[in-house]
Amino acid sequence: MSPVTIAELSYGVEAAATADIRQKRVAALERLKRKPVLIIDENTGVVFGSLASALRKAGRSGDYRIQDLWIASQTVQHGFALLTLNRKDFEDIPGLTIL
Protein backbone atom coordinates (compact mmCIF):
# COMPACT_ATOMS: atom_id res chain seq x y z
CA MET A 1 0.00 0.00 0.00
CA SER A 2 1.31 3.41 -0.90
CA PRO A 3 0.90 6.32 1.50
CA VAL A 4 -0.21 8.28 -1.56
CA THR A 5 -3.13 5.89 -1.98
CA ILE A 6 -4.05 6.45 1.67
CA ALA A 7 -3.96 10.21 1.04
CA GLU A 8 -6.22 9.94 -2.01
CA LEU A 9 -8.70 7.72 -0.17
CA SER A 10 -8.68 10.04 2.85
CA TYR A 11 -9.54 12.91 0.54
CA GLY A 12 -12.41 10.82 -0.83
CA VAL A 13 -13.74 10.35 2.70
CA GLU A 14 -13.70 14.09 3.32
CA ALA A 15 -15.24 14.87 -0.06
CA ALA A 16 -18.13 12.40 0.28
CA ALA A 17 -21.45 13.90 -0.80
CA THR A 18 -23.52 12.05 1.80
CA ALA A 19 -23.07 10.54 5.25
CA ASP A 20 -23.79 7.07 3.81
CA ILE A 21 -21.05 7.38 1.19
CA ARG A 22 -18.67 8.78 3.79
CA GLN A 23 -19.33 5.84 6.13
CA LYS A 24 -18.66 3.32 3.34
CA ARG A 25 -15.45 5.09 2.38
CA VAL A 26 -14.27 5.25 6.01
CA ALA A 27 -14.85 1.50 6.38
CA ALA A 28 -12.93 0.74 3.18
CA LEU A 29 -10.08 3.05 4.20
CA GLU A 30 -9.81 1.44 7.62
CA ARG A 31 -9.55 -2.02 6.02
CA LEU A 32 -6.81 -0.86 3.66
CA LYS A 33 -4.88 0.89 6.43
CA ARG A 34 -4.26 -2.54 7.96
CA LYS A 35 -2.04 -3.42 4.99
CA PRO A 36 1.72 -2.82 5.10
CA VAL A 37 2.64 0.67 3.87
CA LEU A 38 5.60 1.28 1.59
CA ILE A 39 8.08 4.02 2.42
CA ILE A 40 8.77 6.82 -0.05
CA ASP A 41 12.56 7.10 -0.03
CA GLU A 42 15.37 8.44 -2.20
CA ASN A 43 15.09 5.47 -4.56
CA THR A 44 11.41 6.22 -5.06
CA GLY A 45 12.41 9.77 -5.98
CA VAL A 46 14.90 8.52 -8.57
CA VAL A 47 12.26 6.26 -10.15
CA PHE A 48 9.75 9.13 -10.07
CA GLY A 49 12.17 11.45 -11.88
CA SER A 50 12.87 8.83 -14.51
CA LEU A 51 9.18 8.10 -15.15
CA ALA A 52 8.20 11.79 -15.25
CA SER A 53 11.02 12.49 -17.71
CA ALA A 54 10.06 9.55 -19.93
CA LEU A 55 6.46 10.75 -20.07
CA ARG A 56 7.51 14.30 -20.92
CA LYS A 57 9.86 13.06 -23.68
CA ALA A 58 6.97 11.01 -25.08
CA GLY A 59 4.84 14.18 -25.18
CA ARG A 60 2.65 13.15 -22.27
CA SER A 61 3.09 15.59 -19.44
CA GLY A 62 2.87 14.17 -15.94
CA ASP A 63 2.20 17.56 -14.34
CA TYR A 64 -1.48 16.91 -13.69
CA ARG A 65 -1.00 13.38 -12.42
CA ILE A 66 1.64 13.69 -9.75
CA GLN A 67 -0.14 11.36 -7.31
CA ASP A 68 -0.43 8.63 -9.94
CA LEU A 69 3.27 8.97 -10.73
CA TRP A 70 4.22 8.54 -7.06
CA ILE A 71 2.10 5.40 -6.84
CA ALA A 72 3.59 4.08 -10.09
CA SER A 73 7.10 4.91 -8.87
CA GLN A 74 6.69 2.83 -5.75
CA THR A 75 5.19 -0.01 -7.76
CA VAL A 76 8.07 -0.04 -10.27
CA GLN A 77 10.69 0.45 -7.54
CA HIS A 78 9.58 -2.67 -5.70
CA GLY A 79 8.86 -4.77 -8.79
CA PHE A 80 5.17 -5.06 -7.98
CA ALA A 81 2.14 -5.04 -10.27
CA LEU A 82 -0.41 -2.28 -9.78
CA LEU A 83 -3.99 -3.26 -9.04
CA THR A 84 -6.28 -0.41 -10.09
CA LEU A 85 -9.76 0.31 -11.35
CA ASN A 86 -8.35 3.37 -13.16
CA ARG A 87 -6.27 1.54 -15.73
CA LYS A 88 -6.33 4.44 -18.20
CA ASP A 89 -4.52 6.66 -15.68
CA PHE A 90 -1.52 4.33 -15.65
CA GLU A 91 -1.37 2.62 -19.07
CA ASP A 92 1.26 4.90 -20.57
CA ILE A 93 3.74 4.71 -17.68
CA PRO A 94 6.84 2.84 -18.84
CA GLY A 95 7.86 -0.26 -16.92
CA LEU A 96 4.61 -0.47 -14.96
CA THR A 97 2.71 -3.75 -14.85
CA ILE A 98 -1.02 -3.29 -14.35
CA LEU A 99 -3.48 -5.94 -13.16
WOKA-V102346 format. One record per residue. N is the residue number from 0. RES is the residue in one letter. SS is DSSP state (h for helix, s for strand, l for the rest). PSI is psi in radians with two decimals (999 if undefined). D_FIRST is the distance of its C-alpha to the first C-alpha in Angstrom with 1 decimal. Layout:
n=[N/N]
res=[RES/RES]
ss=[SS/SS]
psi=[PSI/PSI]
d_first=[D_FIRST/D_FIRST]
This chain:
n=[0/1/2/3/4/5/6/7/8/9/10/11/12/13/14/15/16/17/18/19/20/21/22/23/24/25/26/27/28/29/30/31/32/33/34/35/36/37/38/39/40/41/42/43/44/45/46/47/48/49/50/51/52/53/54/55/56/57/58/59/60/61/62/63/64/65/66/67/68/69/70/71/72/73/74/75/76/77/78/79/80/81/82/83/84/85/86/87/88/89/90/91/92/93/94/95/96/97/98]
res=[M/S/P/V/T/I/A/E/L/S/Y/G/V/E/A/A/A/T/A/D/I/R/Q/K/R/V/A/A/L/E/R/L/K/R/K/P/V/L/I/I/D/E/N/T/G/V/V/F/G/S/L/A/S/A/L/R/K/A/G/R/S/G/D/Y/R/I/Q/D/L/W/I/A/S/Q/T/V/Q/H/G/F/A/L/L/T/L/N/R/K/D/F/E/D/I/P/G/L/T/I/L]
ss=[l/s/h/h/h/h/h/h/h/h/h/h/h/h/l/l/l/l/h/h/h/h/h/h/h/h/h/h/h/h/h/h/l/l/l/l/l/s/l/l/l/h/h/h/h/h/h/h/h/h/h/h/h/h/h/h/h/l/l/l/l/l/h/h/h/h/h/h/h/h/h/h/h/h/h/h/h/l/l/l/s/s/l/l/l/l/h/h/h/l/l/l/l/l/l/l/s/s/l]
psi=[2.34/2.48/-0.40/-0.66/-0.74/-0.74/-0.79/-0.73/-0.61/-0.70/-0.75/-0.63/-0.85/-0.50/0.05/2.40/-0.46/2.83/-0.62/-0.81/-0.74/-0.79/-0.74/-0.71/-0.68/-0.79/-0.76/-0.74/-0.75/-0.66/-0.78/-0.52/-0.20/-0.24/2.68/2.48/2.27/2.63/2.41/2.03/-2.97/-0.58/-0.64/-0.73/-0.68/-0.79/-0.76/-0.85/-0.72/-0.80/-0.76/-0.71/-0.76/-0.71/-0.74/-0.78/-0.54/0.03/0.27/1.68/2.46/0.10/-0.66/-0.05/0.71/-0.79/-0.76/-0.65/-0.63/-0.76/-0.80/-0.69/-0.77/-0.67/-0.84/-0.78/-0.74/0.02/0.49/2.96/2.55/2.20/2.04/2.66/-0.10/0.97/-0.74/-0.44/-0.26/-0.19/-0.53/0.11/2.09/2.42/0.04/2.21/2.25/2.34/999]
d_first=[0.0/3.8/6.6/8.4/7.0/7.8/11.0/11.9/11.6/13.6/16.1/16.5/17.4/19.9/21.3/22.0/25.6/26.5/25.9/25.1/22.3/21.0/21.1/19.2/16.4/16.3/16.2/13.3/11.3/12.5/11.5/7.8/8.1/9.4/6.4/6.1/4.7/6.0/9.3/11.1/14.4/17.7/16.7/13.9/16.9/19.2/17.1/16.7/20.5/21.3/19.5/20.9/24.3/24.3/23.7/26.4/28.8/28.3/29.3/26.0/25.1/21.5/22.8/21.8/18.3/16.9/13.5/13.2/14.4/11.9/9.0/11.5/12.4/9.3/9.3/13.1/13.1/11.5/13.4/10.8/11.6/10.1/10.4/11.9/15.0/15.9/17.0/19.8/17.6/16.3/19.3/21.2/18.7/20.2/18.7/15.7/15.6/14.8/14.9]
